[in-house]
């Protein structure tokens, strides 16, 4: 077998140029090849313990991951070692492994998992010239019973970050190579994706590398390929087909591709519902059919002065088909919703929901985020409806200006909270708990005088909540401080708001299944819901289209972009809100936002205006840069009452269209 001391001796041996060591080197090379070709010998190698007993595997894998660095170093420095190791693995993979069939003992199956991880940790397995060996290995391990996959995930969590990154990149290289082939082996692609799925699960369990390392460049950068694969994925889904699609593995998609995927899925669902409604009209007849059922849209009417009550009442109706495209109408106002009214509706709803007067959420001044108010008097049904509103906005591709901490998105994805989430949510509390964890003295109990309780301020009255049964009489000591911090975090993010959050989560998933979301990272989900806060107006300038006589080099346009680039960030956000209805960039940045500037009239005192439903700015040809700046700033000042301004401008636009 191979173990740490043996590998260190090999390092010394092959570092020597003494001709007298030649025969000894050849002997060790034969030994390496023999071990790597023998399942029983290799399976007990790379161990921490001096002896290996298979029964140990029921409790631990006993793999010394540091030894992989030595064998990989030897293989990279000495081609002859690499060749012998790979020749041994080639023979190994041609042999039958016990434990790959139902009825085999648990120990034998675990032994095979150990054997797989050893071979999988050899860097040269990911050499593109060795792709056939990699696929043979994946075939063996993925042929194990499905219920042992959690063991693979658990054991692979012990990889260090550097080696784990090498493995992920090696897998990505092989996957990209297969995608570029004219004739693709679908079964091999599925095996690669399933293994990458396991690696992704490992990374979700123990954040070792950035989730961006799982993105596939080919899948994300080829727009035609993306659209074709998304449609194939959706066709498979609705027809219950099992054809391979990379979009069954959404972790390889960047946020822009995920957004496109959600958008196309929503469009297809909306089209399906619209066709169904049209079929209902043809079949039942205009008189016999419900007018609402006949409509290809889901139309809702709300009063501005009773927005929340009307919205919650409508959204709670089971008769409404919200899988149709949403159209919003404000009672008493003219205009047809081409997208802008819908944006405004969601913005107003969100603004009201987070208003302190509703007391559904509390505001954290330290991080400027909102959290569920455990003392709220509102019914849980309202939290379910709020979750539904957020899911509905995502379904209709509307970006929301909401400020939740990262833990909200983690919990929506089913991830457990950790210390990093507390640091993100409340740095001051996190630092206090970090002090306790780092305190090295034995007198923590006397120094801290703290028990397993949390002090809660409820409507001006302080109460004490136990973190565990009898917590009020259990002092925090050096021995139990880790448990205290763990229970505190669990109380903060789970127990204190459990019912409220579960209702919120239930509403969020009413339109979307959790299948796609489980392959999102919390940061990605936040981007999909809230858009990007990074505003690169140079990218927006590059993609802007001009109408009415304007060109990119027109004097007014040159002055306009000069003014925009000179604006402070808050002014830029106001302009973006004024012209598009949102002060955040879509997923992918401002370079992906359709934006138009049209020449409007002649030089005058008229202010710029906009059609937010079309991201359309109407800009008069002001003679000077100073005048353009003055008029544009005046327009932005007026958006202190954005809803009123939008309602007027949109109504005027629709009347002109008529």
C-alpha positions as CSV (number, residue, x, y, z in Angstrom):
1,X,0.0,0.0,0.0
2,X,0.9,3.7,-0.3
3,X,1.2,5.9,2.8
4,X,2.8,9.2,3.9
5,X,6.2,7.9,4.9
6,X,6.5,5.8,1.7
7,X,5.7,8.9,-0.4
8,X,8.3,11.0,1.4
9,X,10.9,8.4,0.7
10,X,10.0,8.4,-2.9
11,X,10.4,12.2,-3.0
12,X,13.9,11.8,-1.7
13,X,14.7,8.9,-4.0
14,X,13.7,10.6,-7.2
15,X,15.3,13.9,-6.2
16,X,18.7,12.1,-6.4
17,X,20.6,11.9,-9.7
18,X,22.9,9.2,-8.4
19,X,23.1,6.4,-11.0
20,X,23.3,3.8,-8.2
21,X,19.6,4.5,-7.4
22,X,18.4,3.5,-10.9
23,X,17.5,-0.1,-10.0
24,X,15.8,1.0,-6.8
25,X,13.8,3.6,-8.7
26,X,12.7,1.0,-11.2
27,X,11.6,-1.3,-8.4
28,X,9.5,1.5,-6.8
29,X,8.0,2.3,-10.1
30,X,6.8,-1.3,-10.5
31,X,5.5,-1.1,-7.0
32,X,3.5,2.1,-7.8
33,X,2.0,0.5,-10.9
34,X,1.1,-2.6,-9.0
35,X,-0.6,-0.8,-6.2
36,X,-2.6,1.5,-8.5
37,X,-3.8,-1.5,-10.5
38,X,-4.9,-3.5,-7.5
39,X,-8.3,-2.5,-5.9
40,X,-7.5,-4.1,-2.6
41,X,-4.0,-2.5,-2.3
42,X,-5.0,0.9,-3.5
43,X,-8.2,0.9,-1.4
44,X,-6.1,0.7,1.8
45,X,-3.6,3.3,0.7
46,X,-3.4,7.0,1.6
47,X,-4.5,6.3,5.2
48,X,-4.0,8.2,8.4
49,X,-4.0,5.2,10.6
50,X,-1.0,2.8,10.7
51,X,-3.3,-0.1,10.0
52,X,-6.5,-0.2,7.9
53,X,-9.5,-2.2,8.9
54,X,-12.5,-2.1,6.5
55,X,-14.9,-1.9,9.4
56,X,-13.5,1.6,10.2
57,X,-15.3,2.9,7.1
58,X,-18.6,2.7,8.9
59,X,-17.4,5.6,11.1
60,X,-14.7,7.4,9.0
61,X,-13.0,7.4,5.6
62,X,-9.4,7.5,7.1
63,X,-8.1,9.3,4.0
64,X,-5.0,11.5,4.4
65,X,-5.8,14.1,1.8
66,X,-2.3,15.7,2.2
67,X,-0.7,12.7,0.7
68,X,-2.4,13.4,-2.6
69,X,-0.2,16.6,-2.8
70,X,2.9,14.4,-2.6
71,X,1.9,11.9,-5.3
72,X,0.7,14.7,-7.6
73,X,3.9,16.6,-7.1
74,X,5.9,13.4,-8.0
75,X,3.8,12.8,-11.1
76,X,4.2,16.4,-12.3
77,X,8.0,16.4,-11.8
78,X,8.7,12.9,-13.2
79,X,6.9,11.9,-16.4
80,X,7.9,8.2,-15.8
81,X,6.0,8.2,-12.4
82,X,3.0,9.7,-14.0
83,X,3.0,7.1,-16.8
84,X,3.3,4.2,-14.4
85,X,0.5,5.6,-12.1
86,X,-1.8,6.1,-15.1
87,X,-1.0,2.7,-16.5
88,X,-1.9,1.2,-13.1
89,X,-5.2,3.1,-13.0
90,X,-6.0,1.9,-16.6
91,X,-5.7,-1.7,-15.4
92,X,-7.6,-0.9,-12.3
93,X,-10.6,0.4,-14.1
94,X,-10.8,-2.6,-16.4
95,X,-11.3,-4.8,-13.3
96,X,-14.6,-5.5,-11.6
97,X,-15.2,-3.6,-8.3
98,X,-17.2,-5.4,-5.7
99,X,-19.9,-3.5,-4.0
100,X,-21.6,-1.9,-7.0
101,X,-24.7,-4.0,-6.9
102,X,-27.7,-4.2,-4.6
103,X,-27.2,-6.6,-1.8
104,X,-23.5,-5.9,-1.4
105,X,-22.4,-5.2,2.2
106,X,-22.3,-1.6,3.3
107,X,-18.6,-2.0,4.1
108,X,-17.7,-3.2,0.6
109,X,-19.7,-0.3,-0.9
110,X,-17.9,2.2,1.3
111,X,-14.6,0.7,0.4
112,X,-15.4,1.4,-3.3
113,X,-16.2,5.0,-2.5
114,X,-12.8,5.3,-0.8
115,X,-11.2,3.7,-3.8
116,X,-13.0,6.2,-6.1
117,X,-11.9,9.2,-4.1
118,X,-8.3,8.1,-4.2
119,X,-8.3,7.7,-8.0
120,X,-10.4,10.9,-8.4
121,X,-7.7,12.9,-6.5
122,X,-5.0,12.1,-9.0
123,X,-4.6,15.3,-11.1
124,X,-3.7,13.5,-14.3
125,X,-7.1,11.9,-14.3
126,X,-8.4,15.3,-15.7
127,X,-5.8,15.5,-18.5
128,X,-7.9,15.8,-21.6
129,X,-5.8,12.9,-23.1
130,X,-7.1,10.7,-20.3
131,X,-10.8,11.4,-20.8
132,X,-11.6,7.8,-21.4
133,X,-10.2,6.8,-18.0
134,X,-12.1,9.6,-16.3
135,X,-15.4,8.4,-17.9
136,X,-14.6,4.8,-16.9
137,X,-14.1,5.9,-13.3
138,X,-17.3,7.9,-13.3
139,X,-19.2,5.0,-14.7
140,X,-18.1,2.8,-11.8
141,X,-18.9,5.3,-9.0
142,X,-22.2,6.6,-10.5
143,X,-23.3,3.0,-10.8
144,X,-23.3,2.7,-7.1
145,X,-26.6,2.6,-5.3
146,X,-28.2,6.2,-5.2
147,X,-28.6,6.1,-1.4
148,X,-24.8,6.2,-0.9
149,X,-24.3,9.5,-2.8
150,X,-24.6,11.4,0.5
151,X,-21.6,9.5,1.8
152,X,-19.6,10.7,-1.2
153,X,-20.6,14.2,-0.6
154,X,-19.8,13.9,3.1
155,X,-16.3,12.4,2.5
156,X,-15.4,14.9,-0.2
157,X,-16.1,17.7,2.1
158,X,-12.6,17.0,3.6
159,X,-10.8,18.1,0.4
160,X,-8.8,21.3,1.0
161,X,-9.8,24.3,-1.1
162,X,-6.8,24.1,-3.5
163,X,-7.3,20.5,-4.4
164,X,-11.0,20.8,-4.6
165,X,-10.6,23.7,-7.1
166,X,-8.2,21.6,-9.2
167,X,-10.8,18.9,-9.4
168,X,-13.6,21.3,-10.3
169,X,-11.6,23.0,-13.0
170,X,-10.4,19.6,-14.3
171,X,-14.0,18.4,-14.7
172,X,-15.0,21.7,-16.3
173,X,-12.2,21.2,-18.9
174,X,-13.4,17.8,-19.8
175,X,-17.0,19.0,-20.0
176,X,-16.1,21.9,-22.3
177,X,-14.2,19.5,-24.5
178,X,-17.2,17.2,-24.9
179,X,-19.6,20.1,-25.6
180,X,-17.3,21.3,-28.5
181,X,-17.5,17.9,-30.2
182,X,-19.7,17.7,-33.3
183,X,-20.8,14.2,-32.3
184,X,-21.5,14.1,-28.5
185,X,-21.7,11.1,-26.2
186,X,-24.8,11.9,-24.3
187,X,-24.3,9.2,-21.7
188,X,-20.8,10.6,-21.0
189,X,-22.1,14.1,-20.7
190,X,-24.7,13.0,-18.2
191,X,-22.0,11.3,-16.1
192,X,-19.8,14.4,-16.1
193,X,-22.8,16.6,-15.1
194,X,-23.9,14.2,-12.4
195,X,-20.4,14.2,-10.9
196,X,-20.2,18.0,-11.1
197,X,-23.6,18.0,-9.4
198,X,-22.0,16.1,-6.5
199,X,-19.1,18.5,-6.4
200,X,-21.6,21.4,-6.3
201,X,-23.4,19.8,-3.4
202,X,-20.1,19.5,-1.6
203,X,-19.4,23.2,-2.2
204,X,-22.9,24.1,-1.0
205,X,-22.3,22.1,2.2
206,X,-18.8,23.5,2.8
207,X,-18.1,26.7,0.9
208,X,-14.7,25.9,-0.4
209,X,-14.6,27.9,-3.7
210,X,-16.7,30.5,-5.4
211,X,-19.9,29.2,-6.9
212,X,-18.8,31.0,-10.1
213,X,-16.2,28.3,-10.6
214,X,-19.1,26.0,-11.7
215,X,-20.1,28.3,-14.5
216,X,-19.5,26.9,-18.0
217,X,-18.2,29.5,-20.5
218,X,-19.6,27.8,-23.6
219,X,-23.1,27.4,-22.1
220,X,-23.2,31.0,-20.9
221,X,-21.6,32.9,-23.8
222,X,-23.2,31.4,-26.8
223,X,-26.7,33.0,-27.0
224,X,-28.1,30.8,-29.8
225,X,-26.9,27.7,-27.9
226,X,-28.5,29.0,-24.7
227,X,-31.9,29.7,-26.3
228,X,-31.9,26.3,-28.0
229,X,-31.0,24.4,-24.9
230,X,-33.5,26.3,-22.7
231,X,-36.3,25.4,-25.2
232,X,-35.2,21.8,-25.3
233,X,-35.1,21.7,-21.4
234,X,-38.6,23.2,-21.2
235,X,-39.9,20.8,-23.9
236,X,-38.5,17.9,-21.9
237,X,-40.1,19.2,-18.8
238,X,-43.6,19.6,-20.1
239,X,-43.6,16.4,-22.1
240,X,-41.8,14.4,-19.3
241,X,-39.0,13.5,-21.6
242,X,-35.6,12.5,-20.4
243,X,-33.4,13.9,-23.2
244,X,-30.2,15.5,-22.0
245,X,-30.1,19.2,-21.5
246,X,-27.4,21.2,-19.7
247,X,-30.2,23.3,-18.2
248,X,-31.1,20.4,-16.0
249,X,-27.9,21.4,-14.2
250,X,-28.5,25.1,-13.5
251,X,-25.4,25.5,-11.3
252,X,-23.4,25.8,-14.6
253,X,-25.4,28.9,-15.6
254,X,-24.4,32.4,-14.6
255,X,-27.1,34.8,-13.3
256,X,-27.7,36.2,-16.8
257,X,-28.3,32.8,-18.2
258,X,-30.5,31.8,-15.2
259,X,-32.5,35.0,-15.7
260,X,-33.0,34.2,-19.4
261,X,-34.0,30.7,-18.4
262,X,-36.6,31.9,-15.9
263,X,-37.8,34.5,-18.5
264,X,-38.2,32.0,-21.3
265,X,-39.9,29.5,-18.9
266,X,-42.3,32.3,-17.8
267,X,-43.0,33.3,-21.4
268,X,-43.7,29.7,-22.4
269,X,-46.0,29.2,-19.4
270,X,-47.8,32.4,-20.2
271,X,-48.1,31.5,-23.8
272,X,-49.5,28.1,-22.8
273,X,-52.1,29.7,-20.5
274,X,-53.0,32.3,-23.2
275,X,-53.6,29.5,-25.8
276,X,-55.7,27.6,-23.3
277,X,-57.7,30.7,-22.7
278,X,-58.2,31.3,-26.4
279,X,-59.2,27.6,-26.8
280,X,-61.7,28.1,-24.1
281,X,-63.2,31.0,-25.9
282,X,-63.5,29.1,-29.2
283,X,-64.9,26.0,-27.5
284,X,-67.4,27.5,-25.1
285,X,-68.4,30.5,-26.9
286,X,-68.4,34.1,-25.8
287,X,-71.7,33.9,-24.0
288,X,-71.1,30.7,-22.1
289,X,-67.5,31.3,-21.1
290,X,-66.2,33.3,-18.1
291,X,-64.7,36.5,-19.6
292,X,-61.8,36.3,-17.2
293,X,-61.0,32.8,-18.3
294,X,-61.1,33.8,-21.9
295,X,-58.5,36.5,-21.5
296,X,-54.9,35.7,-22.3
297,X,-53.8,38.0,-19.5
298,X,-54.3,38.0,-15.7
299,X,-55.7,41.5,-15.2
300,X,-56.0,43.0,-11.8
301,X,-57.5,46.4,-10.8
302,X,-56.4,48.2,-7.7
303,X,-57.1,51.6,-6.1
304,X,-54.1,53.7,-5.2
305,X,-55.6,54.8,-1.9
306,X,-56.3,51.2,-0.9
307,X,-53.4,49.5,-2.7
308,X,-52.4,47.0,0.0
309,X,-55.9,45.9,0.9
310,X,-57.0,45.5,-2.8
311,X,-53.8,43.7,-3.8
312,X,-53.8,41.2,-0.9
313,X,-57.5,40.6,-1.5
314,X,-57.0,39.9,-5.2
315,X,-53.8,37.9,-4.8
316,X,-55.5,35.6,-2.3
317,X,-58.3,34.6,-4.8
318,X,-57.9,31.0,-6.0
319,X,-59.8,31.8,-9.1
320,X,-57.1,34.1,-10.5
321,X,-54.7,32.4,-12.9
322,X,-51.4,34.2,-12.1
323,X,-49.5,32.0,-14.6
324,X,-50.8,34.2,-17.3
325,X,-48.9,37.4,-18.1
326,X,-49.8,40.0,-15.5
327,X,-51.5,43.3,-16.4
328,X,-52.3,46.0,-13.8
329,X,-54.8,48.8,-14.0
330,X,-55.2,51.6,-11.4
331,X,-58.9,52.4,-11.0
332,X,-59.9,55.7,-12.5
333,X,-56.7,56.1,-14.6
334,X,-56.3,55.8,-18.4
335,X,-53.7,53.7,-20.2
336,X,-53.0,50.1,-21.0
337,X,-50.3,48.3,-19.1
338,X,-47.4,47.7,-21.5
339,X,-45.1,46.8,-18.6
340,X,-44.6,50.2,-16.9
341,X,-47.8,50.1,-14.8
342,X,-46.9,46.6,-13.6
343,X,-43.4,47.8,-12.5
344,X,-45.0,50.7,-10.6
345,X,-47.5,48.4,-9.0
346,X,-44.8,46.1,-7.5
347,X,-42.7,49.1,-6.5
348,X,-45.6,50.6,-4.6
349,X,-46.5,47.3,-2.9
350,X,-42.9,46.8,-1.7
351,X,-42.7,50.4,-0.4
352,X,-45.9,49.9,1.6
353,X,-45.0,46.5,2.9
354,X,-41.7,47.7,4.4
355,X,-43.3,50.8,5.9
356,X,-42.8,50.8,9.7
357,X,-46.5,51.5,10.1
358,X,-47.2,48.0,9.0
359,X,-44.7,46.6,11.5
360,X,-44.3,43.4,9.5
361,X,-40.5,43.9,9.2
362,X,-37.9,45.6,11.4
363,X,-35.2,47.8,10.0
364,X,-31.6,47.2,10.9
365,X,-29.8,50.6,10.9
366,X,-26.4,48.9,11.0
367,X,-26.7,47.0,7.7
368,X,-29.7,48.9,6.2
369,X,-31.7,45.6,5.8
370,X,-35.1,44.4,6.8
371,X,-35.9,41.3,8.9
372,X,-39.1,39.6,9.9
373,X,-40.7,41.2,13.0
374,X,-41.4,38.4,15.5
375,X,-43.7,40.7,17.4
376,X,-45.9,41.6,14.5
377,X,-49.7,41.4,15.0
378,X,-50.3,40.6,11.3
379,X,-51.6,37.2,10.3
380,X,-49.2,34.7,8.7
381,X,-51.3,34.7,5.6
382,X,-50.0,38.2,4.9
383,X,-46.4,36.9,4.9
384,X,-47.5,34.2,2.5
385,X,-48.9,36.8,0.2
386,X,-45.7,38.9,0.4
387,X,-43.7,35.8,-0.6
388,X,-46.1,35.3,-3.4
389,X,-45.7,38.9,-4.6
390,X,-42.0,38.5,-4.7
391,X,-42.3,35.2,-6.6
392,X,-44.9,36.9,-8.9
393,X,-42.5,39.8,-9.7
394,X,-39.8,37.3,-10.6
395,X,-42.2,35.4,-12.8
396,X,-43.1,38.6,-14.6
397,X,-39.4,39.8,-14.9
398,X,-39.9,42.8,-12.7
399,X,-36.9,43.8,-10.5
400,X,-37.7,44.8,-6.9
401,X,-36.0,47.3,-4.7
402,X,-36.0,45.2,-1.5
403,X,-33.2,45.0,1.1
404,X,-33.1,41.7,2.8
405,X,-29.9,40.2,4.3
406,X,-28.3,37.3,2.5
407,X,-29.8,34.8,5.0
408,X,-33.3,35.3,3.6
409,X,-32.1,34.0,0.2
410,X,-30.2,31.2,1.9
411,X,-33.3,30.1,3.8
412,X,-35.4,30.2,0.7
413,X,-32.9,27.8,-0.9
414,X,-33.0,25.5,2.2
415,X,-29.5,26.3,3.4
416,X,-28.8,26.4,7.1
417,X,-27.6,29.7,8.7
418,X,-24.0,30.1,9.9
419,X,-21.8,32.6,11.6
420,X,-21.0,34.4,8.3
421,X,-24.7,35.1,8.0
422,X,-24.8,36.7,11.4
423,X,-21.8,38.8,10.5
424,X,-23.6,40.0,7.3
425,X,-26.9,40.7,9.2
426,X,-25.5,42.3,12.4
427,X,-21.8,42.8,12.6
428,X,-22.0,44.2,16.2
429,X,-23.7,41.0,17.5
430,X,-21.3,38.8,15.5
431,X,-18.3,40.6,16.9
432,X,-19.6,40.1,20.4
433,X,-20.0,36.4,19.9
434,X,-16.7,36.2,18.1
435,X,-15.1,37.6,21.2
436,X,-16.6,34.8,23.3
437,X,-15.4,32.2,20.8
438,X,-11.9,33.6,20.8
439,X,-11.6,34.1,24.6
440,X,-8.8,31.8,25.8
441,X,-9.0,32.2,29.5
442,X,-10.6,29.6,31.8
443,X,-12.6,32.3,33.6
444,X,-15.1,33.0,30.9
445,X,-18.1,32.1,33.2
446,X,-17.0,34.7,35.7
447,X,-15.9,37.2,33.2
448,X,-19.0,37.0,31.0
449,X,-21.8,36.2,33.6
450,X,-24.0,35.0,30.7
451,X,-26.5,32.2,30.5
452,X,-28.1,30.3,27.6
453,X,-30.7,33.0,27.1
454,X,-31.4,35.9,24.8
455,X,-32.9,39.2,26.0
456,X,-35.7,40.3,23.7
457,X,-37.3,43.8,23.6
458,X,-41.0,43.3,22.8
459,X,-43.1,46.5,22.6
460,X,-40.8,48.2,25.1
461,X,-40.9,45.3,27.5
462,X,-37.7,43.2,28.0
463,X,-38.1,39.4,28.3
464,X,-35.6,36.6,28.5
465,X,-35.9,33.6,26.1
466,X,-34.1,30.3,26.8
467,X,-32.0,29.0,24.0
468,X,-32.4,25.4,25.4
469,X,-34.5,23.9,28.1
470,X,-33.2,25.2,31.5
471,X,-31.0,27.7,29.7
472,X,-31.5,30.4,32.3
473,X,-29.6,28.3,34.8
474,X,-26.8,27.2,32.4
475,X,-23.8,29.5,32.4
476,X,-21.7,30.0,29.2
477,X,-18.3,28.6,29.8
478,X,-15.1,27.8,27.8
479,X,-16.4,24.3,27.3
480,X,-19.9,25.1,26.0
481,X,-19.4,28.5,24.3
482,X,-19.5,26.9,20.7
483,X,-22.9,25.4,21.6
484,X,-24.1,28.8,22.9
485,X,-23.1,30.6,19.7
486,X,-24.7,27.8,17.5
487,X,-28.0,28.0,19.5
488,X,-28.0,31.8,19.4
489,X,-27.7,31.8,15.6
490,X,-30.4,29.1,15.3
491,X,-32.7,31.2,17.5
492,X,-32.0,34.4,15.6
493,X,-32.6,33.1,12.1
494,X,-34.9,30.1,12.7
495,X,-36.8,29.8,15.9
496,X,-37.7,33.5,16.5
497,X,-39.3,33.9,13.1
498,X,-40.0,30.2,12.1
499,X,-43.7,30.4,11.4
500,X,-43.5,33.8,9.6
501,X,-40.7,32.7,7.3
502,X,-42.3,29.4,6.4
503,X,-45.4,31.2,5.4
504,X,-43.3,33.6,3.3
505,X,-41.4,30.8,1.7
506,X,-44.6,28.9,0.9
507,X,-45.9,32.0,-1.0
508,X,-42.7,32.5,-2.9
509,X,-42.8,29.0,-4.3
510,X,-46.4,29.0,-5.5
511,X,-45.4,29.8,-9.0
512,X,-42.0,28.3,-9.1
513,X,-41.0,24.8,-8.1
514,X,-38.0,24.4,-5.9
515,X,-36.2,22.3,-8.5
516,X,-34.6,25.1,-10.4
517,X,-33.9,27.2,-7.3
518,X,-31.9,24.5,-5.5
519,X,-29.2,25.0,-8.2
520,X,-29.0,28.7,-7.4
521,X,-26.6,30.3,-5.0
522,X,-28.1,32.8,-2.5
523,X,-26.2,35.7,-4.2
524,X,-27.6,34.6,-7.5
525,X,-31.2,34.4,-6.2
526,X,-30.8,37.9,-4.8
527,X,-29.6,39.1,-8.2
528,X,-32.6,37.5,-9.9
529,X,-35.0,39.2,-7.6
530,X,-33.4,42.6,-7.0
531,X,-31.2,43.1,-10.0
532,X,-27.6,44.4,-9.7
533,X,-26.7,47.5,-7.7
534,X,-23.6,48.1,-9.9
535,X,-24.4,50.8,-12.4
536,X,-22.0,51.1,-15.3
537,X,-23.4,53.9,-17.5
538,X,-20.6,53.5,-20.0
539,X,-22.1,50.0,-20.8
540,X,-25.6,51.6,-21.1
541,X,-24.2,54.2,-23.5
542,X,-22.7,51.5,-25.7
543,X,-26.0,49.7,-26.3
544,X,-28.4,52.7,-26.4
545,X,-30.4,53.1,-29.6
546,X,-31.4,56.5,-31.0
547,X,-34.6,57.6,-32.8
548,X,-36.1,60.8,-34.3
549,X,-33.0,62.1,-35.9
550,X,-30.5,61.6,-33.0
551,X,-27.2,59.7,-33.6
552,X,-24.5,58.8,-31.1
553,X,-22.4,61.8,-32.2
554,X,-25.3,64.3,-32.2
555,X,-24.2,67.3,-30.1
556,X,-27.2,66.9,-27.7
557,X,-26.4,63.2,-27.2
558,X,-22.7,63.9,-26.6
559,X,-23.7,66.5,-24.0
560,X,-26.3,64.2,-22.5
561,X,-23.8,61.4,-21.8
562,X,-21.2,63.8,-20.5
563,X,-23.7,65.1,-17.9
564,X,-24.8,61.5,-16.9
565,X,-21.2,60.4,-16.4
566,X,-20.6,63.5,-14.2
567,X,-23.6,62.8,-12.0
568,X,-23.1,61.5,-8.5
569,X,-24.3,57.9,-7.8
570,X,-27.6,59.0,-6.3
571,X,-28.3,61.2,-9.3
572,X,-27.6,58.3,-11.6
573,X,-30.0,56.1,-9.7
574,X,-32.7,58.8,-9.9
575,X,-32.2,59.1,-13.6
576,X,-32.4,55.3,-14.1
577,X,-35.6,55.2,-12.1
578,X,-37.0,58.2,-14.0
579,X,-36.3,56.5,-17.4
580,X,-36.8,52.8,-16.7
581,X,-38.9,52.6,-13.5
582,X,-36.1,51.0,-11.5
583,X,-32.9,52.2,-10.0
584,X,-31.2,48.9,-10.3
585,X,-29.6,47.2,-13.3
586,X,-31.0,43.9,-14.6
587,X,-29.0,40.7,-14.2
588,X,-26.0,41.1,-16.5
589,X,-25.7,44.8,-15.9
590,X,-26.8,47.9,-17.7
591,X,-25.2,46.6,-20.9
592,X,-28.1,44.2,-21.2
593,X,-30.9,46.8,-20.7
594,X,-32.8,47.8,-23.9
595,X,-32.6,51.7,-23.8
596,X,-33.8,54.3,-26.3
597,X,-33.4,58.1,-26.6
598,X,-35.7,59.9,-29.0
599,X,-35.5,63.5,-30.2
600,X,-38.5,65.3,-28.8
601,X,-39.6,68.6,-30.2
602,X,-37.2,71.6,-30.5
603,X,-35.0,73.5,-28.1
604,X,-37.3,74.9,-25.4
605,X,-38.0,75.0,-21.7
606,X,-39.8,71.6,-21.9
607,X,-38.4,69.0,-19.5
608,X,-37.2,65.6,-20.6
609,X,-39.9,62.9,-20.2
610,X,-39.9,59.1,-20.4
611,X,-42.0,56.0,-21.0
612,X,-40.7,53.6,-18.3
613,X,-42.6,50.6,-19.8
614,X,-40.2,50.8,-22.9
615,X,-37.1,52.3,-21.2
616,X,-37.6,55.2,-23.5
617,X,-36.2,58.7,-22.8
618,X,-37.7,61.7,-24.7
619,X,-35.0,64.3,-24.9
620,X,-35.4,67.8,-26.5
621,X,-32.4,69.1,-28.5
622,X,-31.1,71.6,-25.9
623,X,-28.6,74.0,-27.4
624,X,-26.1,73.8,-24.5
625,X,-24.8,71.3,-22.0
626,X,-25.6,73.6,-19.1
627,X,-29.3,73.9,-20.2
628,X,-29.5,70.1,-20.7
629,X,-28.1,69.5,-17.2
630,X,-30.5,72.0,-15.6
631,X,-33.6,70.5,-17.3
632,X,-32.5,67.0,-16.6
633,X,-31.9,67.7,-12.9
634,X,-35.4,69.4,-12.7
635,X,-36.9,66.3,-14.1
636,X,-35.2,64.1,-11.5
637,X,-36.4,66.4,-8.7
638,X,-39.9,65.8,-9.8
639,X,-39.7,62.1,-9.2
640,X,-40.0,62.6,-5.5
641,X,-43.6,61.7,-6.4
642,X,-42.8,59.1,-9.0
643,X,-46.1,57.4,-9.1
644,X,-48.0,60.5,-9.9
645,X,-45.5,61.6,-12.6
646,X,-45.5,58.2,-14.2
647,X,-49.3,58.0,-14.2
648,X,-49.6,61.3,-16.0
649,X,-46.8,60.7,-18.5
650,X,-48.0,57.2,-19.3
651,X,-51.6,58.3,-19.7
652,X,-50.5,61.1,-22.1
653,X,-48.5,58.6,-24.1
654,X,-51.4,56.1,-24.4
655,X,-53.7,58.9,-25.5
656,X,-51.3,60.0,-28.2
657,X,-51.0,56.4,-29.4
658,X,-54.8,56.4,-29.9
